[in-house]
Amino acid sequence: MQVFLIVLYVLFLIAAIAAIVGIIIWEASLALTDAPFVPIPPETLPPIVEALKLADTSVLYDLGSGDGRVLVSCWMHHPKASYVGIDVALAPTWFARWRLFRLGRPMTIHIMRRNFLTTDLSNATHVFTYLFPGLMEKLLPKLERELKPGTRLVSCDFPFKGKEPLEVIDLGRPERARGRRLYVYGF
Ligand SMILES: C[S@@+](CC[C@H](N)C(=O)[O-])C[C@H]1O[C@@H](n2cnc3c(N)ncnc32)[C@H](O)[C@@H]1O
């Protein structure tokens, strides 16, 4: 009985330490970014896939890819296209890799843990963003410089201040909800 209690105590201790380390890693990885990990609501995924208008030859970059849900939704509709997820934070990147592992590691989806502001984006044909306004402003000059003519970008909820969208798609959600509008841009 005493041995059982000791084993139980040790297991509890390990679980508590793992939880504390997990919370520290999570918080530290959020503190690294200008736009913390806020996952997009699942019901906004189908309109995002539609708005992107992907083809088999497309190369979609999700800038700040979080847990990879946008990439995976797009891949389910267009498995032959190529997908690159870039996220600087550790915890969302782990979630994304776990999601891909459960799907049998699709060869066409790559998750990179790095800063998209210093990553070459020139081979994108499509870009998705769900970021904050300050980051969108930092990103625009880089996109103007690097993206090929004809690249299509869909931003959820946050438009660029200095660029007219081709289209604004209202997703018909309550004003305070996440995922209310999609802004479609052409480069
Ligand atoms: C609002 S979340 C969006 C997650 C995902 N795209 C989605 O729609 O569910 C923003 C993500 O951008 C990442 N991020 C912020 N700044 C970044 C940067 N400079 N480089 C790479 N990732 C960044 C954050 O770590 C976070 O996971």
PDBQT file of the ligand as one rigid body, heavy atoms in Angstrom, charges set to zero:
ROOT
HETATM    1  C1  LIG A 201      -3.659  34.998 -34.708  1.00  0.00    +0.000 C 
HETATM    2  S1  LIG A 201      -2.535  33.594 -34.826  1.00  0.00    +0.000 S 
HETATM    3  C2  LIG A 201      -3.092  32.862 -36.359  1.00  0.00    +0.000 C 
HETATM    4  C3  LIG A 201      -2.942  31.356 -36.386  1.00  0.00    +0.000 C 
HETATM    5  C4  LIG A 201      -3.438  30.668 -37.644  1.00  0.00    +0.000 C 
HETATM    6  N1  LIG A 201      -2.996  31.304 -38.866  1.00  0.00    +0.000 N 
HETATM    7  C5  LIG A 201      -4.940  30.551 -37.638  1.00  0.00    +0.000 C 
HETATM    8  O1  LIG A 201      -5.526  31.256 -38.451  1.00  0.00    +0.000 OA
HETATM    9  O2  LIG A 201      -5.518  29.784 -36.866  1.00  0.00    +0.000 OA
HETATM   10  C6  LIG A 201      -1.030  34.453 -35.312  1.00  0.00    +0.000 C 
HETATM   11  C7  LIG A 201       0.193  33.575 -35.351  1.00  0.00    +0.000 C 
HETATM   12  O3  LIG A 201       1.259  34.333 -35.924  1.00  0.00    +0.000 OA
HETATM   13  C8  LIG A 201       2.463  33.956 -35.295  1.00  0.00    +0.000 C 
HETATM   14  N2  LIG A 201       3.423  35.045 -35.525  1.00  0.00    +0.000 N 
HETATM   15  C9  LIG A 201       3.332  36.329 -35.084  1.00  0.00    +0.000 A 
HETATM   16  N3  LIG A 201       4.395  37.035 -35.543  1.00  0.00    +0.000 NA
HETATM   17  C10 LIG A 201       5.145  36.188 -36.302  1.00  0.00    +0.000 A 
HETATM   18  C11 LIG A 201       6.352  36.343 -37.048  1.00  0.00    +0.000 A 
HETATM   19  N4  LIG A 201       6.974  37.507 -37.134  1.00  0.00    +0.000 N 
HETATM   20  N5  LIG A 201       6.836  35.250 -37.701  1.00  0.00    +0.000 NA
HETATM   21  C12 LIG A 201       6.204  34.053 -37.631  1.00  0.00    +0.000 A 
HETATM   22  N6  LIG A 201       5.055  33.862 -36.938  1.00  0.00    +0.000 NA
HETATM   23  C13 LIG A 201       4.531  34.913 -36.285  1.00  0.00    +0.000 A 
HETATM   24  C14 LIG A 201       2.074  33.745 -33.840  1.00  0.00    +0.000 C 
HETATM   25  O4  LIG A 201       2.992  32.888 -33.187  1.00  0.00    +0.000 OA
HETATM   26  C15 LIG A 201       0.673  33.115 -33.972  1.00  0.00    +0.000 C 
HETATM   27  O5  LIG A 201       0.709  31.712 -33.937  1.00  0.00    +0.000 OA
ENDROOT
TORSDOF 0
